[in-house]
Each structure stands twice: as structure tokens, then as C-alpha cells.
Amino acid sequence: MKNNCLACLLWLSALSLQAHADAANFSDAYGLKLLNQINYSAFLTTSGQPTEAELAQIVSAGYERVIFLAFTNHPTALNHEDDIVKALGSQFIHIPVEWESPRLADFDAFAAVMQMPAGGKTLVHCEVNFRASVFGFLYQVLYEGADLDEAMSLMHAIWIPNDDWEAFIARVMSDKGADYQPL
């Protein structure tokens, strides 16, 4: 009996992990499949650096706002991404976030932008979706009422934040009055 229960628990755990992986790599109705893509909601997606062709697909899929959280000198940065996005008819916002020392002011600037009406979906990206996934996680939990464990599972499908980023999450959560126990 114990073996059957253990097998059932392992099976349910595997299904849960697969469901989170599927959600993190979900291709929407337009066939978007971006680097380390996480669909936090119907209106918020995070990913790694999109290509110029992917930006055209992103805008065609109804994304009216692109927020870039890395610096323009990373190895896969797209030259003139701002011009490309604007030429496609979408809004481009750049909030450069230092990898080694993300600041509360960076998240506050991001949250302020997110609270402005976009009219459509928002893509938040950085180099590989580490910065963006943390900002997406925090925004969904703090401003959209998402379940902390579910949002964290989506983020963890991409990466488990290092000590600096875990401390940043704790700092933001504390600043916003949310109860959070760092890993």
C-alpha cells in the first residue's frame, strides 16, 4: 500500500513539473516560441532576447509593449531594437537593470510602466529571461494577485535565482509589505 501511495505521489509530482514546464514554454495561438518564454498571464510574457524576425511575430501576436531590462552591450543584444519595435507600431521601453545589483528603483520603474494601460499584451525581456522572469514574477504576485507558489514555479522552470537575485526578491517583497520567506 505504501509503495502504491509513493508511486502515486511521484506520478502527480512529475505531472505538476511537466505542467509548469509546458506553461513556461507555451507557444500561444500565434506560434510564438521565444527563448525561455514564460506566459505569466494572458497579458504578460517574459523571455530572453528576441531576434528581429521574432519581434515582428511578437507585434503581430498583439503585443503592444516591449520592455527591455538588460543593457544594449550584451552579446546577443539587437542593434536598434527600439527603432525596430517602434517601426512595427509597438511601444518600446528600456529599463537597464544591473545584473550584479538590481535596485528597488528598477522594479518600481518597471511596475509604474506596467500600470500604464498598454491596450494589449506586454513582452518583458532581457538577455536570457533571468531579470525579466524575476520582474514578471514580482509584478504578478504583488500587483495582479497571482498565487506566489504558482508564479514561482513558472520562474523556476527557467532558473532558480542566485543569492543576489533571491535577496532582491526578498527586498522588493518586504518593501511592498508582502510576506516572503527566501529560499
Contacts in CASP RR format, 6 or more apart in sequence:
PFRMAT RR
TARGET T0000
AUTHOR 0000-0000-0000
METHOD contacts of the structure
MODEL  1
MKNNCLACLLWLSALSLQAHADAANFSDAYGLKLLNQINYSAFLTTSGQP
TEAELAQIVSAGYERVIFLAFTNHPTALNHEDDIVKALGSQFIHIPVEWE
SPRLADFDAFAAVMQMPAGGKTLVHCEVNFRASVFGFLYQVLYEGADLDE
AMSLMHAIWIPNDDWEAFIARVMSDKGADYQPL
20 153 0 8 1.000
20 154 0 8 1.000
20 156 0 8 1.000
20 157 0 8 1.000
21 157 0 8 1.000
23 38 0 8 1.000
23 39 0 8 1.000
23 154 0 8 1.000
23 157 0 8 1.000
24 36 0 8 1.000
24 37 0 8 1.000
24 38 0 8 1.000
24 39 0 8 1.000
24 154 0 8 1.000
24 157 0 8 1.000
24 158 0 8 1.000
25 33 0 8 1.000
25 37 0 8 1.000
25 157 0 8 1.000
26 37 0 8 1.000
26 39 0 8 1.000
27 33 0 8 1.000
27 37 0 8 1.000
28 39 0 8 1.000
28 45 0 8 1.000
28 61 0 8 1.000
29 61 0 8 1.000
30 57 0 8 1.000
30 60 0 8 1.000
30 61 0 8 1.000
30 62 0 8 1.000
31 57 0 8 1.000
31 61 0 8 1.000
32 45 0 8 1.000
32 54 0 8 1.000
32 57 0 8 1.000
32 58 0 8 1.000
32 61 0 8 1.000
34 45 0 8 1.000
34 47 0 8 1.000
34 48 0 8 1.000
34 50 0 8 1.000
34 54 0 8 1.000
34 58 0 8 1.000
34 123 0 8 1.000
34 125 0 8 1.000
35 47 0 8 1.000
35 48 0 8 1.000
35 49 0 8 1.000
35 50 0 8 1.000
35 128 0 8 1.000
35 129 0 8 1.000
36 46 0 8 1.000
36 47 0 8 1.000
36 48 0 8 1.000
36 128 0 8 1.000
36 129 0 8 1.000
36 133 0 8 1.000
36 158 0 8 1.000
37 45 0 8 1.000
37 46 0 8 1.000
37 47 0 8 1.000
37 48 0 8 1.000
37 129 0 8 1.000
38 45 0 8 1.000
38 46 0 8 1.000
38 47 0 8 1.000
38 129 0 8 1.000
38 133 0 8 1.000
38 136 0 8 1.000
38 154 0 8 1.000
38 155 0 8 1.000
38 157 0 8 1.000
38 158 0 8 1.000
39 45 0 8 1.000
40 46 0 8 1.000
40 136 0 8 1.000
40 137 0 8 1.000
40 139 0 8 1.000
40 140 0 8 1.000
40 146 0 8 1.000
40 151 0 8 1.000
40 154 0 8 1.000
41 140 0 8 1.000
41 144 0 8 1.000
41 146 0 8 1.000
42 121 0 8 1.000
43 118 0 8 1.000
43 120 0 8 1.000
43 121 0 8 1.000
43 122 0 8 1.000
44 114 0 8 1.000
44 121 0 8 1.000
44 122 0 8 1.000
44 124 0 8 1.000
44 136 0 8 1.000
44 139 0 8 1.000
44 140 0 8 1.000
44 144 0 8 1.000
45 63 0 8 1.000
45 121 0 8 1.000
45 122 0 8 1.000
45 123 0 8 1.000
45 124 0 8 1.000
46 123 0 8 1.000
46 124 0 8 1.000
46 125 0 8 1.000
46 129 0 8 1.000
46 132 0 8 1.000
46 133 0 8 1.000
46 135 0 8 1.000
46 136 0 8 1.000
47 123 0 8 1.000
47 124 0 8 1.000
47 125 0 8 1.000
47 129 0 8 1.000
47 132 0 8 1.000
48 125 0 8 1.000
48 126 0 8 1.000
48 127 0 8 1.000
48 128 0 8 1.000
48 129 0 8 1.000
48 132 0 8 1.000
49 70 0 8 1.000
49 74 0 8 1.000
49 76 0 8 1.000
49 77 0 8 1.000
49 78 0 8 1.000
49 125 0 8 1.000
49 126 0 8 1.000
49 127 0 8 1.000
49 128 0 8 1.000
50 58 0 8 1.000
50 78 0 8 1.000
50 123 0 8 1.000
50 125 0 8 1.000
51 78 0 8 1.000
52 78 0 8 1.000
52 84 0 8 1.000
55 66 0 8 1.000
55 78 0 8 1.000
55 81 0 8 1.000
55 84 0 8 1.000
55 85 0 8 1.000
55 88 0 8 1.000
56 88 0 8 1.000
58 66 0 8 1.000
58 90 0 8 1.000
58 123 0 8 1.000
59 85 0 8 1.000
59 88 0 8 1.000
59 89 0 8 1.000
59 90 0 8 1.000
61 121 0 8 1.000
62 120 0 8 1.000
62 121 0 8 1.000
63 90 0 8 1.000
63 120 0 8 1.000
63 121 0 8 1.000
63 122 0 8 1.000
63 123 0 8 1.000
64 90 0 8 1.000
64 91 0 8 1.000
64 118 0 8 1.000
64 119 0 8 1.000
64 120 0 8 1.000
64 121 0 8 1.000
64 122 0 8 1.000
65 90 0 8 1.000
65 91 0 8 1.000
65 92 0 8 1.000
65 93 0 8 1.000
65 113 0 8 1.000
65 118 0 8 1.000
65 120 0 8 1.000
65 121 0 8 1.000
65 122 0 8 1.000
65 123 0 8 1.000
66 81 0 8 1.000
66 85 0 8 1.000
66 90 0 8 1.000
66 91 0 8 1.000
66 92 0 8 1.000
66 93 0 8 1.000
66 122 0 8 1.000
66 123 0 8 1.000
66 125 0 8 1.000
67 93 0 8 1.000
67 94 0 8 1.000
67 95 0 8 1.000
67 110 0 8 1.000
67 113 0 8 1.000
67 114 0 8 1.000
67 122 0 8 1.000
67 123 0 8 1.000
67 124 0 8 1.000
67 125 0 8 1.000
67 132 0 8 1.000
68 81 0 8 1.000
68 92 0 8 1.000
68 93 0 8 1.000
68 94 0 8 1.000
68 95 0 8 1.000
68 125 0 8 1.000
68 126 0 8 1.000
69 95 0 8 1.000
69 96 0 8 1.000
69 97 0 8 1.000
69 106 0 8 1.000
69 110 0 8 1.000
69 124 0 8 1.000
69 125 0 8 1.000
69 126 0 8 1.000
69 131 0 8 1.000
69 132 0 8 1.000
69 135 0 8 1.000
70 77 0 8 1.000
70 96 0 8 1.000
70 97 0 8 1.000
70 99 0 8 1.000
70 125 0 8 1.000
70 126 0 8 1.000
70 127 0 8 1.000
70 131 0 8 1.000
71 77 0 8 1.000
71 96 0 8 1.000
72 81 0 8 1.000
72 94 0 8 1.000
72 96 0 8 1.000
74 127 0 8 1.000
75 127 0 8 1.000
76 127 0 8 1.000
77 127 0 8 1.000
78 84 0 8 1.000
81 92 0 8 1.000
82 92 0 8 1.000
82 94 0 8 1.000
85 91 0 8 1.000
85 92 0 8 1.000
86 92 0 8 1.000
91 118 0 8 1.000
93 113 0 8 1.000
95 106 0 8 1.000
95 109 0 8 1.000
95 110 0 8 1.000
95 113 0 8 1.000
97 103 0 8 1.000
97 106 0 8 1.000
97 126 0 8 1.000
97 131 0 8 1.000
97 135 0 8 1.000
98 106 0 8 1.000
99 131 0 8 1.000
100 164 0 8 1.000
101 164 0 8 1.000
102 131 0 8 1.000
102 134 0 8 1.000
102 164 0 8 1.000
102 165 0 8 1.000
102 168 0 8 1.000
104 171 0 8 1.000
104 172 0 8 1.000
104 175 0 8 1.000
107 135 0 8 1.000
107 138 0 8 1.000
107 168 0 8 1.000
107 172 0 8 1.000
110 124 0 8 1.000
110 135 0 8 1.000
110 139 0 8 1.000
111 139 0 8 1.000
111 142 0 8 1.000
111 143 0 8 1.000
114 122 0 8 1.000
114 139 0 8 1.000
114 143 0 8 1.000
115 143 0 8 1.000
124 132 0 8 1.000
124 135 0 8 1.000
124 136 0 8 1.000
125 132 0 8 1.000
126 132 0 8 1.000
129 158 0 8 1.000
129 159 0 8 1.000
130 158 0 8 1.000
130 159 0 8 1.000
130 161 0 8 1.000
130 165 0 8 1.000
133 154 0 8 1.000
133 155 0 8 1.000
133 158 0 8 1.000
133 159 0 8 1.000
134 155 0 8 1.000
134 161 0 8 1.000
134 165 0 8 1.000
134 168 0 8 1.000
134 169 0 8 1.000
136 151 0 8 1.000
136 155 0 8 1.000
137 151 0 8 1.000
137 152 0 8 1.000
137 154 0 8 1.000
137 155 0 8 1.000
137 169 0 8 1.000
138 169 0 8 1.000
138 172 0 8 1.000
138 173 0 8 1.000
140 146 0 8 1.000
140 151 0 8 1.000
141 147 0 8 1.000
141 148 0 8 1.000
141 151 0 8 1.000
141 173 0 8 1.000
141 178 0 8 1.000
142 172 0 8 1.000
142 173 0 8 1.000
142 176 0 8 1.000
142 178 0 8 1.000
148 180 0 8 1.000
155 161 0 8 1.000
160 183 0 8 1.000
161 168 0 8 1.000
161 169 0 8 1.000
161 183 0 8 1.000
166 182 0 8 1.000
166 183 0 8 1.000
167 182 0 8 1.000
169 180 0 8 1.000
169 182 0 8 1.000
170 180 0 8 1.000
170 182 0 8 1.000
173 179 0 8 1.000
173 180 0 8 1.000
174 180 0 8 1.000
END
